[in-house]
Amino acid sequence: MLGLTDEVAIDTLFLGASMEIVKVSPKFQVVIPKKVREELQLKPGQELNVYIMDGTIRFSKPRPITELRGIVKGMKWKDEDRDHSERF
């Protein structure tokens, strides 16, 4: 167990995850480091989702709706989870 006085490189806590340091420009812009761009195969003009989770800024590639097909397969639904009043 790590204590507050233990010195551990922060990148080892993320089990081999890449970690780079960037600065925020006066226009609140950041440059995605080349190593990260290459690993994620990002292209100029590509859109990314930006969100906050647990006080951390996160970026992710948008996934096509076709990838979501079957994502809840096998999930047990209760009758009250379904909307019976509105039908199109």
PDB file of N, CA, C and O in Angstrom:
ATOM      1  N   MET A   1       0.846  -1.180   0.000  1.00  0.00           N
ATOM      2  CA  MET A   1       0.000   0.000   0.000  1.00  0.00           C
ATOM      3  C   MET A   1       0.885   1.234   0.000  1.00  0.00           C
ATOM      4  O   MET A   1       1.861   1.304   0.748  1.00  0.00           O
ATOM      5  N   LEU A   2       0.546   2.210  -0.840  1.00  0.00           N
ATOM      6  CA  LEU A   2       1.327   3.426  -0.943  1.00  0.00           C
ATOM      7  C   LEU A   2       0.897   4.430   0.111  1.00  0.00           C
ATOM      8  O   LEU A   2      -0.294   4.671   0.304  1.00  0.00           O
ATOM      9  N   GLY A   3       1.852   5.000   0.775  1.00  0.00           N
ATOM     10  CA  GLY A   3       1.565   6.055   1.734  1.00  0.00           C
ATOM     11  C   GLY A   3       1.831   7.410   1.113  1.00  0.00           C
ATOM     12  O   GLY A   3       2.323   7.494  -0.012  1.00  0.00           O
ATOM     13  N   LEU A   4       1.515   8.454   1.823  1.00  0.00           N
ATOM     14  CA  LEU A   4       1.717   9.796   1.309  1.00  0.00           C
ATOM     15  C   LEU A   4       3.188  10.138   1.137  1.00  0.00           C
ATOM     16  O   LEU A   4       3.527  11.016   0.344  1.00  0.00           O
ATOM     17  N   THR A   5       4.062   9.464   1.859  1.00  0.00           N
ATOM     18  CA  THR A   5       5.484   9.768   1.762  1.00  0.00           C
ATOM     19  C   THR A   5       6.196   8.917   0.724  1.00  0.00           C
ATOM     20  O   THR A   5       7.364   9.173   0.429  1.00  0.00           O
ATOM     21  N   ASP A   6       5.530   7.910   0.157  1.00  0.00           N
ATOM     22  CA  ASP A   6       6.150   7.056  -0.852  1.00  0.00           C
ATOM     23  C   ASP A   6       6.298   7.827  -2.156  1.00  0.00           C
ATOM     24  O   ASP A   6       5.371   8.506  -2.597  1.00  0.00           O
ATOM     25  N   GLU A   7       7.475   7.716  -2.769  1.00  0.00           N
ATOM     26  CA  GLU A   7       7.712   8.383  -4.046  1.00  0.00           C
ATOM     27  C   GLU A   7       7.538   7.370  -5.165  1.00  0.00           C
ATOM     28  O   GLU A   7       8.289   6.400  -5.268  1.00  0.00           O
ATOM     29  N   VAL A   8       6.542   7.608  -5.997  1.00  0.00           N
ATOM     30  CA  VAL A   8       6.260   6.718  -7.122  1.00  0.00           C
ATOM     31  C   VAL A   8       5.978   7.600  -8.325  1.00  0.00           C
ATOM     32  O   VAL A   8       5.239   8.580  -8.222  1.00  0.00           O
ATOM     33  N   ALA A   9       6.559   7.258  -9.455  1.00  0.00           N
ATOM     34  CA  ALA A   9       6.274   8.021 -10.673  1.00  0.00           C
ATOM     35  C   ALA A   9       4.796   7.883 -10.993  1.00  0.00           C
ATOM     36  O   ALA A   9       4.255   6.777 -11.017  1.00  0.00           O
ATOM     37  N   ILE A  10       4.148   9.016 -11.237  1.00  0.00           N
ATOM     38  CA  ILE A  10       2.701   9.016 -11.453  1.00  0.00           C
ATOM     39  C   ILE A  10       2.306   8.164 -12.649  1.00  0.00           C
ATOM     40  O   ILE A  10       1.236   7.556 -12.634  1.00  0.00           O
ATOM     41  N   ASP A  11       3.147   8.101 -13.699  1.00  0.00           N
ATOM     42  CA  ASP A  11       2.782   7.305 -14.865  1.00  0.00           C
ATOM     43  C   ASP A  11       2.779   5.813 -14.573  1.00  0.00           C
ATOM     44  O   ASP A  11       2.114   5.065 -15.289  1.00  0.00           O
ATOM     45  N   THR A  12       3.498   5.344 -13.544  1.00  0.00           N
ATOM     46  CA  THR A  12       3.451   3.919 -13.204  1.00  0.00           C
ATOM     47  C   THR A  12       2.156   3.566 -12.508  1.00  0.00           C
ATOM     48  O   THR A  12       1.763   2.400 -12.489  1.00  0.00           O
ATOM     49  N   LEU A  13       1.482   4.557 -11.934  1.00  0.00           N
ATOM     50  CA  LEU A  13       0.194   4.284 -11.301  1.00  0.00           C
ATOM     51  C   LEU A  13      -0.875   3.953 -12.326  1.00  0.00           C
ATOM     52  O   LEU A  13      -1.875   3.319 -11.989  1.00  0.00           O
ATOM     53  N   PHE A  14      -0.682   4.369 -13.569  1.00  0.00           N
ATOM     54  CA  PHE A  14      -1.662   4.130 -14.622  1.00  0.00           C
ATOM     55  C   PHE A  14      -1.296   2.927 -15.474  1.00  0.00           C
ATOM     56  O   PHE A  14      -1.763   2.801 -16.606  1.00  0.00           O
ATOM     57  N   LEU A  15      -0.473   2.052 -14.943  1.00  0.00           N
ATOM     58  CA  LEU A  15      -0.131   0.769 -15.565  1.00  0.00           C
ATOM     59  C   LEU A  15       0.321   0.907 -17.019  1.00  0.00           C
ATOM     60  O   LEU A  15      -0.239   0.274 -17.914  1.00  0.00           O
ATOM     61  N   GLY A  16       1.322   1.727 -17.240  1.00  0.00           N
ATOM     62  CA  GLY A  16       1.907   1.844 -18.563  1.00  0.00           C
ATOM     63  C   GLY A  16       1.205   2.833 -19.470  1.00  0.00           C
ATOM     64  O   GLY A  16       1.556   2.923 -20.647  1.00  0.00           O
ATOM     65  N   ALA A  17       0.235   3.572 -18.979  1.00  0.00           N
ATOM     66  CA  ALA A  17      -0.447   4.557 -19.811  1.00  0.00           C
ATOM     67  C   ALA A  17       0.515   5.674 -20.175  1.00  0.00           C
ATOM     68  O   ALA A  17       1.378   6.047 -19.379  1.00  0.00           O
ATOM     69  N   SER A  18       0.363   6.209 -21.386  1.00  0.00           N
ATOM     70  CA  SER A  18       1.195   7.326 -21.810  1.00  0.00           C
ATOM     71  C   SER A  18       0.788   8.577 -21.056  1.00  0.00           C
ATOM     72  O   SER A  18      -0.397   8.830 -20.838  1.00  0.00           O
ATOM     73  N   MET A  19       1.793   9.364 -20.656  1.00  0.00           N
ATOM     74  CA  MET A  19       1.496  10.609 -19.970  1.00  0.00           C
ATOM     75  C   MET A  19       2.438  11.674 -20.475  1.00  0.00           C
ATOM     76  O   MET A  19       3.654  11.481 -20.483  1.00  0.00           O
ATOM     77  N   GLU A  20       1.897  12.782 -20.891  1.00  0.00           N
ATOM     78  CA  GLU A  20       2.660  13.915 -21.385  1.00  0.00           C
ATOM     79  C   GLU A  20       2.198  15.159 -20.643  1.00  0.00           C
ATOM     80  O   GLU A  20       1.082  15.199 -20.124  1.00  0.00           O
ATOM     81  N   ILE A  21       3.044  16.162 -20.592  1.00  0.00           N
ATOM     82  CA  ILE A  21       2.674  17.430 -19.970  1.00  0.00           C
ATOM     83  C   ILE A  21       2.506  18.468 -21.074  1.00  0.00           C
ATOM     84  O   ILE A  21       3.359  18.592 -21.952  1.00  0.00           O
ATOM     85  N   VAL A  22       1.415  19.204 -21.027  1.00  0.00           N
ATOM     86  CA  VAL A  22       1.144  20.270 -21.997  1.00  0.00           C
ATOM     87  C   VAL A  22       0.786  21.536 -21.232  1.00  0.00           C
ATOM     88  O   VAL A  22       0.407  21.485 -20.062  1.00  0.00           O
ATOM     89  N   LYS A  23       0.912  22.679 -21.915  1.00  0.00           N
ATOM     90  CA  LYS A  23       0.539  23.958 -21.320  1.00  0.00           C
ATOM     91  C   LYS A  23      -0.715  24.480 -21.993  1.00  0.00           C
ATOM     92  O   LYS A  23      -0.947  24.236 -23.177  1.00  0.00           O
ATOM     93  N   VAL A  24      -1.518  25.197 -21.231  1.00  0.00           N
ATOM     94  CA  VAL A  24      -2.706  25.844 -21.765  1.00  0.00           C
ATOM     95  C   VAL A  24      -2.278  27.210 -22.276  1.00  0.00           C
ATOM     96  O   VAL A  24      -1.644  27.977 -21.551  1.00  0.00           O
ATOM     97  N   SER A  25      -2.624  27.521 -23.536  1.00  0.00           N
ATOM     98  CA  SER A  25      -2.260  28.805 -24.131  1.00  0.00           C
ATOM     99  C   SER A  25      -3.172  29.908 -23.602  1.00  0.00           C
ATOM    100  O   SER A  25      -4.179  29.614 -22.958  1.00  0.00           O
ATOM    101  N   PRO A  26      -2.836  31.178 -23.864  1.00  0.00           N
ATOM    102  CA  PRO A  26      -3.721  32.273 -23.453  1.00  0.00           C
ATOM    103  C   PRO A  26      -5.130  32.165 -24.053  1.00  0.00           C
ATOM    104  O   PRO A  26      -6.077  32.742 -23.519  1.00  0.00           O
ATOM    105  N   LYS A  27      -5.266  31.427 -25.160  1.00  0.00           N
ATOM    106  CA  LYS A  27      -6.580  31.205 -25.778  1.00  0.00           C
ATOM    107  C   LYS A  27      -7.212  29.906 -25.268  1.00  0.00           C
ATOM    108  O   LYS A  27      -8.198  29.437 -25.837  1.00  0.00           O
ATOM    109  N   PHE A  28      -6.662  29.326 -24.211  1.00  0.00           N
ATOM    110  CA  PHE A  28      -7.137  28.080 -23.603  1.00  0.00           C
ATOM    111  C   PHE A  28      -7.048  26.906 -24.566  1.00  0.00           C
ATOM    112  O   PHE A  28      -7.910  26.027 -24.559  1.00  0.00           O
ATOM    113  N   GLN A  29      -6.010  26.888 -25.393  1.00  0.00           N
ATOM    114  CA  GLN A  29      -5.779  25.791 -26.318  1.00  0.00           C
ATOM    115  C   GLN A  29      -4.622  24.941 -25.796  1.00  0.00           C
ATOM    116  O   GLN A  29      -3.732  25.437 -25.105  1.00  0.00           O
ATOM    117  N   VAL A  30      -4.649  23.651 -26.138  1.00  0.00           N
ATOM    118  CA  VAL A  30      -3.539  22.753 -25.820  1.00  0.00           C
ATOM    119  C   VAL A  30      -3.163  22.001 -27.090  1.00  0.00           C
ATOM    120  O   VAL A  30      -4.004  21.778 -27.960  1.00  0.00           O
ATOM    121  N   VAL A  31      -1.900  21.614 -27.189  1.00  0.00           N
ATOM    122  CA  VAL A  31      -1.428  20.822 -28.315  1.00  0.00           C
ATOM    123  C   VAL A  31      -1.342  19.371 -27.856  1.00  0.00           C
ATOM    124  O   VAL A  31      -0.735  19.067 -26.829  1.00  0.00           O
ATOM    125  N   ILE A  32      -1.953  18.488 -28.624  1.00  0.00           N
ATOM    126  CA  ILE A  32      -1.867  17.059 -28.310  1.00  0.00           C
ATOM    127  C   ILE A  32      -0.486  16.589 -28.756  1.00  0.00           C
ATOM    128  O   ILE A  32      -0.147  16.718 -29.932  1.00  0.00           O
ATOM    129  N   PRO A  33       0.316  16.047 -27.844  1.00  0.00           N
ATOM    130  CA  PRO A  33       1.677  15.633 -28.203  1.00  0.00           C
ATOM    131  C   PRO A  33       1.693  14.616 -29.345  1.00  0.00           C
ATOM    132  O   PRO A  33       0.779  13.805 -29.494  1.00  0.00           O
ATOM    133  N   LYS A  34       2.755  14.684 -30.141  1.00  0.00           N
ATOM    134  CA  LYS A  34       2.890  13.828 -31.320  1.00  0.00           C
ATOM    135  C   LYS A  34       2.766  12.349 -30.969  1.00  0.00           C
ATOM    136  O   LYS A  34       2.111  11.590 -31.683  1.00  0.00           O
ATOM    137  N   LYS A  35       3.394  11.943 -29.870  1.00  0.00           N
ATOM    138  CA  LYS A  35       3.349  10.537 -29.451  1.00  0.00           C
ATOM    139  C   LYS A  35       1.897  10.080 -29.241  1.00  0.00           C
ATOM    140  O   LYS A  35       1.529   8.974 -29.636  1.00  0.00           O
ATOM    141  N   VAL A  36       1.083  10.931 -28.623  1.00  0.00           N
ATOM    142  CA  VAL A  36      -0.320  10.601 -28.366  1.00  0.00           C
ATOM    143  C   VAL A  36      -1.114  10.606 -29.668  1.00  0.00           C
ATOM    144  O   VAL A  36      -1.928   9.713 -29.902  1.00  0.00           O
ATOM    145  N   ARG A  37      -0.877  11.621 -30.526  1.00  0.00           N
ATOM    146  CA  ARG A  37      -1.579  11.683 -31.826  1.00  0.00           C
ATOM    147  C   ARG A  37      -1.314  10.440 -32.656  1.00  0.00           C
ATOM    148  O   ARG A  37      -2.229   9.887 -33.267  1.00  0.00           O
ATOM    149  N   GLU A  38      -0.061  10.001 -32.676  1.00  0.00           N
ATOM    150  CA  GLU A  38       0.286   8.818 -33.468  1.00  0.00           C
ATOM    151  C   GLU A  38      -0.325   7.548 -32.884  1.00  0.00           C
ATOM    152  O   GLU A  38      -0.819   6.695 -33.622  1.00  0.00           O
ATOM    153  N   GLU A  39      -0.290   7.426 -31.559  1.00  0.00           N
ATOM    154  CA  GLU A  39      -0.839   6.227 -30.915  1.00  0.00           C
ATOM    155  C   GLU A  39      -2.341   6.107 -31.159  1.00  0.00           C
ATOM    156  O   GLU A  39      -2.856   5.006 -31.354  1.00  0.00           O
ATOM    157  N   LEU A  40      -3.044   7.245 -31.147  1.00  0.00           N
ATOM    158  CA  LEU A  40      -4.497   7.237 -31.351  1.00  0.00           C
ATOM    159  C   LEU A  40      -4.894   7.428 -32.809  1.00  0.00           C
ATOM    160  O   LEU A  40      -6.081   7.435 -33.134  1.00  0.00           O
ATOM    161  N   GLN A  41      -3.910   7.583 -33.686  1.00  0.00           N
ATOM    162  CA  GLN A  41      -4.132   7.783 -35.118  1.00  0.00           C
ATOM    163  C   GLN A  41      -5.076   8.958 -35.375  1.00  0.00           C
ATOM    164  O   GLN A  41      -6.023   8.848 -36.153  1.00  0.00           O
ATOM    165  N   LEU A  42      -4.804  10.081 -34.714  1.00  0.00           N
ATOM    166  CA  LEU A  42      -5.621  11.287 -34.895  1.00  0.00           C
ATOM    167  C   LEU A  42      -5.201  11.996 -36.167  1.00  0.00           C
ATOM    168  O   LEU A  42      -4.025  12.003 -36.530  1.00  0.00           O
ATOM    169  N   LYS A  43      -6.165  12.588 -36.837  1.00  0.00           N
ATOM    170  CA  LYS A  43      -5.939  13.320 -38.080  1.00  0.00           C
ATOM    171  C   LYS A  43      -6.354  14.777 -37.899  1.00  0.00           C
ATOM    172  O   LYS A  43      -7.229  15.061 -37.080  1.00  0.00           O
ATOM    173  N   PRO A  44      -5.752  15.711 -38.640  1.00  0.00           N
ATOM    174  CA  PRO A  44      -6.173  17.116 -38.558  1.00  0.00           C
ATOM    175  C   PRO A  44      -7.653  17.263 -38.905  1.00  0.00           C
ATOM    176  O   PRO A  44      -8.135  16.656 -39.861  1.00  0.00           O
ATOM    177  N   GLY A  45      -8.361  18.062 -38.135  1.00  0.00           N
ATOM    178  CA  GLY A  45      -9.781  18.291 -38.378  1.00  0.00           C
ATOM    179  C   GLY A  45     -10.692  17.245 -37.757  1.00  0.00           C
ATOM    180  O   GLY A  45     -11.914  17.395 -37.794  1.00  0.00           O
ATOM    181  N   GLN A  46     -10.125  16.194 -37.189  1.00  0.00           N
ATOM    182  CA  GLN A  46     -10.933  15.143 -36.572  1.00  0.00           C
ATOM    183  C   GLN A  46     -11.608  15.679 -35.315  1.00  0.00           C
ATOM    184  O   GLN A  46     -10.996  16.429 -34.555  1.00  0.00           O
ATOM    185  N   GLU A  47     -12.849  15.304 -35.095  1.00  0.00           N
ATOM    186  CA  GLU A  47     -13.583  15.731 -33.914  1.00  0.00           C
ATOM    187  C   GLU A  47     -13.329  14.766 -32.758  1.00  0.00           C
ATOM    188  O   GLU A  47     -13.169  13.561 -32.955  1.00  0.00           O
ATOM    189  N   LEU A  48     -13.296  15.325 -31.546  1.00  0.00           N
ATOM    190  CA  LEU A  48     -13.129  14.531 -30.334  1.00  0.00           C
ATOM    191  C   LEU A  48     -14.207  14.918 -29.341  1.00  0.00           C
ATOM    192  O   LEU A  48     -14.635  16.071 -29.298  1.00  0.00           O
ATOM    193  N   ASN A  49     -14.643  13.961 -28.548  1.00  0.00           N
ATOM    194  CA  ASN A  49     -15.546  14.255 -27.436  1.00  0.00           C
ATOM    195  C   ASN A  49     -14.690  14.740 -26.275  1.00  0.00           C
ATOM    196  O   ASN A  49     -13.640  14.162 -25.995  1.00  0.00           O
ATOM    197  N   VAL A  50     -15.129  15.798 -25.598  1.00  0.00           N
ATOM    198  CA  VAL A  50     -14.438  16.313 -24.421  1.00  0.00           C
ATOM    199  C   VAL A  50     -15.422  16.300 -23.272  1.00  0.00           C
ATOM    200  O   VAL A  50     -16.530  16.824 -23.387  1.00  0.00           O
ATOM    201  N   TYR A  51     -15.016  15.698 -22.154  1.00  0.00           N
ATOM    202  CA  TYR A  51     -15.897  15.648 -20.998  1.00  0.00           C
ATOM    203  C   TYR A  51     -15.059  15.611 -19.724  1.00  0.00           C
ATOM    204  O   TYR A  51     -13.852  15.372 -19.760  1.00  0.00           O
ATOM    205  N   ILE A  52     -15.717  15.849 -18.619  1.00  0.00           N
ATOM    206  CA  ILE A  52     -15.057  15.833 -17.321  1.00  0.00           C
ATOM    207  C   ILE A  52     -15.559  14.623 -16.550  1.00  0.00           C
ATOM    208  O   ILE A  52     -16.764  14.392 -16.450  1.00  0.00           O
ATOM    209  N   MET A  53     -14.615  13.846 -16.000  1.00  0.00           N
ATOM    210  CA  MET A  53     -14.967  12.694 -15.180  1.00  0.00           C
ATOM    211  C   MET A  53     -14.027  12.667 -13.986  1.00  0.00           C
ATOM    212  O   MET A  53     -12.807  12.645 -14.150  1.00  0.00           O
ATOM    213  N   ASP A  54     -14.584  12.669 -12.806  1.00  0.00           N
ATOM    214  CA  ASP A  54     -13.794  12.641 -11.577  1.00  0.00           C
ATOM    215  C   ASP A  54     -12.770  13.767 -11.529  1.00  0.00           C
ATOM    216  O   ASP A  54     -11.640  13.563 -11.084  1.00  0.00           O
ATOM    217  N   GLY A  55     -13.163  14.965 -11.989  1.00  0.00           N
ATOM    218  CA  GLY A  55     -12.281  16.123 -11.944  1.00  0.00           C
ATOM    219  C   GLY A  55     -11.162  16.096 -12.961  1.00  0.00           C
ATOM    220  O   GLY A  55     -10.197  16.849 -12.836  1.00  0.00           O
ATOM    221  N   THR A  56     -11.273  15.238 -13.971  1.00  0.00           N
ATOM    222  CA  THR A  56     -10.246  15.099 -14.999  1.00  0.00           C
ATOM    223  C   THR A  56     -10.847  15.409 -16.364  1.00  0.00           C
ATOM    224  O   THR A  56     -11.956  14.971 -16.671  1.00  0.00           O
ATOM    225  N   ILE A  57     -10.118  16.161 -17.182  1.00  0.00           N
ATOM    226  CA  ILE A  57     -10.556  16.411 -18.560  1.00  0.00           C
ATOM    227  C   ILE A  57     -10.214  15.169 -19.372  1.00  0.00           C
ATOM    228  O   ILE A  57      -9.083  14.684 -19.334  1.00  0.00           O
ATOM    229  N   ARG A  58     -11.186  14.665 -20.099  1.00  0.00           N
ATOM    230  CA  ARG A  58     -10.959  13.475 -20.917  1.00  0.00           C
ATOM    231  C   ARG A  58     -11.377  13.741 -22.358  1.00  0.00           C
ATOM    232  O   ARG A  58     -12.344  14.457 -22.616  1.00  0.00           O
ATOM    233  N   PHE A  59     -10.640  13.158 -23.281  1.00  0.00           N
ATOM    234  CA  PHE A  59     -10.940  13.225 -24.701  1.00  0.00           C
ATOM    235  C   PHE A  59     -11.186  11.804 -25.186  1.00  0.00           C
ATOM    236  O   PHE A  59     -10.532  10.865 -24.733  1.00  0.00           O
ATOM    237  N   SER A  60     -12.116  11.651 -26.095  1.00  0.00           N
ATOM    238  CA  SER A  60     -12.320  10.335 -26.702  1.00  0.00           C
ATOM    239  C   SER A  60     -12.781  10.525 -28.139  1.00  0.00           C
ATOM    240  O   SER A  60     -13.375  11.543 -28.492  1.00  0.00           O
ATOM    241  N   LYS A  61     -12.495   9.525 -28.955  1.00  0.00           N
ATOM    242  CA  LYS A  61     -12.964   9.547 -30.338  1.00  0.00           C
ATOM    243  C   LYS A  61     -14.447   9.210 -30.331  1.00  0.00           C
ATOM    244  O   LYS A  61     -14.868   8.282 -29.641  1.00  0.00           O
ATOM    245  N   PRO A  62     -15.248   9.957 -31.097  1.00  0.00           N
ATOM    246  CA  PRO A  62     -16.666   9.579 -31.213  1.00  0.00           C
ATOM    247  C   PRO A  62     -16.787   8.208 -31.875  1.00  0.00           C
ATOM    248  O   PRO A  62     -16.059   7.891 -32.815  1.00  0.00           O
ATOM    249  N   ARG A  63     -17.710   7.409 -31.373  1.00  0.00           N
ATOM    250  CA  ARG A  63     -17.934   6.084 -31.952  1.00  0.00           C
ATOM    251  C   ARG A  63     -19.173   6.126 -32.825  1.00  0.00           C
ATOM    252  O   ARG A  63     -20.159   6.770 -32.466  1.00  0.00           O
ATOM    253  N   PRO A  64     -19.142   5.448 -33.969  1.00  0.00           N
ATOM    254  CA  PRO A  64     -20.331   5.404 -34.811  1.00  0.00           C
ATOM    255  C   PRO A  64     -21.462   4.658 -34.104  1.00  0.00           C
ATOM    256  O   PRO A  64     -21.215   3.754 -33.305  1.00  0.00           O
ATOM    257  N   ILE A  65     -22.678   5.035 -34.396  1.00  0.00           N
ATOM    258  CA  ILE A  65     -23.845   4.432 -33.754  1.00  0.00           C
ATOM    259  C   ILE A  65     -23.897   2.932 -34.005  1.00  0.00           C
ATOM    260  O   ILE A  65     -24.453   2.191 -33.194  1.00  0.00           O
ATOM    261  N   THR A  66     -23.326   2.473 -35.113  1.00  0.00           N
ATOM    262  CA  THR A  66     -23.348   1.047 -35.427  1.00  0.00           C
ATOM    263  C   THR A  66     -22.548   0.228 -34.411  1.00  0.00           C
ATOM    264  O   THR A  66     -22.824  -0.956 -34.217  1.00  0.00           O
ATOM    265  N   GLU A  67     -21.556   0.852 -33.759  1.00  0.00           N
ATOM    266  CA  GLU A  67     -20.786   0.133 -32.738  1.00  0.00           C
ATOM    267  C   GLU A  67     -21.599  -0.107 -31.474  1.00  0.00           C
ATOM    268  O   GLU A  67     -21.260  -0.977 -30.671  1.00  0.00           O
ATOM    269  N   LEU A  68     -22.662   0.654 -31.294  1.00  0.00           N
ATOM    270  CA  LEU A  68     -23.471   0.517 -30.090  1.00  0.00           C
ATOM    271  C   LEU A  68     -24.503  -0.606 -30.194  1.00  0.00           C
ATOM    272  O   LEU A  68     -25.122  -0.972 -29.194  1.00  0.00           O
ATOM    273  N   ARG A  69     -24.692  -1.149 -31.386  1.00  0.00           N
ATOM    274  CA  ARG A  69     -25.662  -2.219 -31.572  1.00  0.00           C
ATOM    275  C   ARG A  69     -25.299  -3.415 -30.702  1.00  0.00           C
ATOM    276  O   ARG A  69     -24.176  -3.917 -30.753  1.00  0.00           O
ATOM    277  N   GLY A  70     -26.251  -3.861 -29.912  1.00  0.00           N
ATOM    278  CA  GLY A  70     -26.064  -5.026 -29.059  1.00  0.00           C
ATOM    279  C   GLY A  70     -25.343  -4.739 -27.759  1.00  0.00           C
ATOM    280  O   GLY A  70     -24.982  -5.670 -27.039  1.00  0.00           O
ATOM    281  N   ILE A  71     -25.123  -3.469 -27.440  1.00  0.00           N
ATOM    282  CA  ILE A  71     -24.361  -3.123 -26.243  1.00  0.00           C
ATOM    283  C   ILE A  71     -25.062  -3.561 -24.958  1.00  0.00           C
ATOM    284  O   ILE A  71     -24.400  -3.823 -23.954  1.00  0.00           O
ATOM    285  N   VAL A  72     -26.389  -3.643 -24.978  1.00  0.00           N
ATOM    286  CA  VAL A  72     -27.126  -4.046 -23.775  1.00  0.00           C
ATOM    287  C   VAL A  72     -27.711  -5.446 -23.915  1.00  0.00           C
ATOM    288  O   VAL A  72     -28.620  -5.818 -23.173  1.00  0.00           O
ATOM    289  N   LYS A  73     -27.200  -6.212 -24.852  1.00  0.00           N
ATOM    290  CA  LYS A  73     -27.687  -7.569 -25.065  1.00  0.00           C
ATOM    291  C   LYS A  73     -27.513  -8.383 -23.792  1.00  0.00           C
ATOM    292  O   LYS A  73     -26.438  -8.389 -23.191  1.00  0.00           O
ATOM    293  N   GLY A  74     -28.552  -9.054 -23.393  1.00  0.00           N
ATOM    294  CA  GLY A  74     -28.514  -9.886 -22.203  1.00  0.00           C
ATOM    295  C   GLY A  74     -28.838  -9.143 -20.921  1.00  0.00           C
ATOM    296  O   GLY A  74     -28.899  -9.746 -19.849  1.00  0.00           O
ATOM    297  N   MET A  75     -29.046  -7.844 -21.023  1.00  0.00           N
ATOM    298  CA  MET A  75     -29.379  -7.073 -19.829  1.00  0.00           C
ATOM    299  C   MET A  75     -30.810  -7.372 -19.410  1.00  0.00           C
ATOM    300  O   MET A  75     -31.704  -7.451 -20.253  1.00  0.00           O
ATOM    301  N   LYS A  76     -31.025  -7.535 -18.138  1.00  0.00           N
ATOM    302  CA  LYS A  76     -32.358  -7.821 -17.612  1.00  0.00           C
ATOM    303  C   LYS A  76     -33.115  -6.516 -17.413  1.00  0.00           C
ATOM    304  O   LYS A  76     -32.679  -5.653 -16.652  1.00  0.00           O
ATOM    305  N   TRP A  77     -34.242  -6.369 -18.090  1.00  0.00           N
ATOM    306  CA  TRP A  77     -35.074  -5.173 -17.986  1.00  0.00           C
ATOM    307  C   TRP A  77     -36.261  -5.458 -17.086  1.00  0.00           C
ATOM    308  O   TRP A  77     -36.887  -6.514 -17.171  1.00  0.00           O
ATOM    309  N   LYS A  78     -36.554  -4.515 -16.238  1.00  0.00           N
ATOM    310  CA  LYS A  78     -37.759  -4.600 -15.420  1.00  0.00           C
ATOM    311  C   LYS A  78     -38.883  -3.936 -16.192  1.00  0.00           C
ATOM    312  O   LYS A  78     -38.639  -3.049 -17.009  1.00  0.00           O
ATOM    313  N   ASP A  79     -40.105  -4.357 -15.941  1.00  0.00           N
ATOM    314  CA  ASP A  79     -41.241  -3.799 -16.664  1.00  0.00           C
ATOM    315  C   ASP A  79     -41.369  -2.301 -16.441  1.00  0.00           C
ATOM    316  O   ASP A  79     -41.798  -1.584 -17.345  1.00  0.00           O
ATOM    317  N   GLU A  80     -41.005  -1.808 -15.252  1.00  0.00           N
ATOM    318  CA  GLU A  80     -41.134  -0.372 -14.989  1.00  0.00           C
ATOM    319  C   GLU A  80     -40.054   0.437 -15.711  1.00  0.00           C
ATOM    320  O   GLU A  80     -40.161   1.661 -15.780  1.00  0.00           O
ATOM    321  N   ASP A  81     -39.016  -0.214 -16.253  1.00  0.00           N
ATOM    322  CA  ASP A  81     -37.989   0.484 -17.011  1.00  0.00           C
ATOM    323  C   ASP A  81     -38.491   0.895 -18.394  1.00  0.00           C
ATOM    324  O   ASP A  81     -37.956   1.820 -19.005  1.00  0.00           O
ATOM    325  N   ARG A  82     -39.500   0.217 -18.872  1.00  0.00           N
ATOM    326  CA  ARG A  82     -40.031   0.497 -20.204  1.00  0.00           C
ATOM    327  C   ARG A  82     -41.089   1.580 -20.149  1.00  0.00           C
ATOM    328  O   ARG A  82     -41.833   1.681 -19.174  1.00  0.00           O
ATOM    329  N   ASP A  83     -41.158   2.379 -21.180  1.00  0.00           N
ATOM    330  CA  ASP A  83     -42.141   3.441 -21.291  1.00  0.00           C
ATOM    331  C   ASP A  83     -43.331   2.906 -22.096  1.00  0.00           C
ATOM    332  O   ASP A  83     -43.243   2.744 -23.313  1.00  0.00           O
ATOM    333  N   HIS A  84     -44.430   2.636 -21.413  1.00  0.00           N
ATOM    334  CA  HIS A  84     -45.592   2.084 -22.084  1.00  0.00           C
ATOM    335  C   HIS A  84     -46.572   3.168 -22.538  1.00  0.00           C
ATOM    336  O   HIS A  84     -47.465   2.894 -23.340  1.00  0.00           O
ATOM    337  N   SER A  85     -46.417   4.383 -22.038  1.00  0.00           N
ATOM    338  CA  SER A  85     -47.391   5.420 -22.326  1.00  0.00           C
ATOM    339  C   SER A  85     -47.163   6.124 -23.657  1.00  0.00           C
ATOM    340  O   SER A  85     -48.123   6.578 -24.280  1.00  0.00           O
ATOM    341  N   GLU A  86     -45.925   6.223 -24.102  1.00  0.00           N
ATOM    342  CA  GLU A  86     -45.634   6.958 -25.344  1.00  0.00           C
ATOM    343  C   GLU A  86     -45.210   5.997 -26.428  1.00  0.00           C
ATOM    344  O   GLU A  86     -44.156   5.369 -26.340  1.00  0.00           O
ATOM    345  N   ARG A  87     -46.014   5.889 -27.424  1.00  0.00           N
ATOM    346  CA  ARG A  87     -45.699   5.054 -28.592  1.00  0.00           C
ATOM    347  C   ARG A  87     -45.820   5.919 -29.832  1.00  0.00           C
ATOM    348  O   ARG A  87     -46.715   6.759 -29.929  1.00  0.00           O
ATOM    349  N   PHE A  88     -44.938   5.715 -30.758  1.00  0.00           N
ATOM    350  CA  PHE A  88     -44.976   6.487 -31.996  1.00  0.00           C
ATOM    351  C   PHE A  88     -45.634   5.706 -33.092  1.00  0.00           C
ATOM    352  O   PHE A  88     -45.757   6.198 -34.214  1.00  0.00           O
TER     353      PHE A  88
END
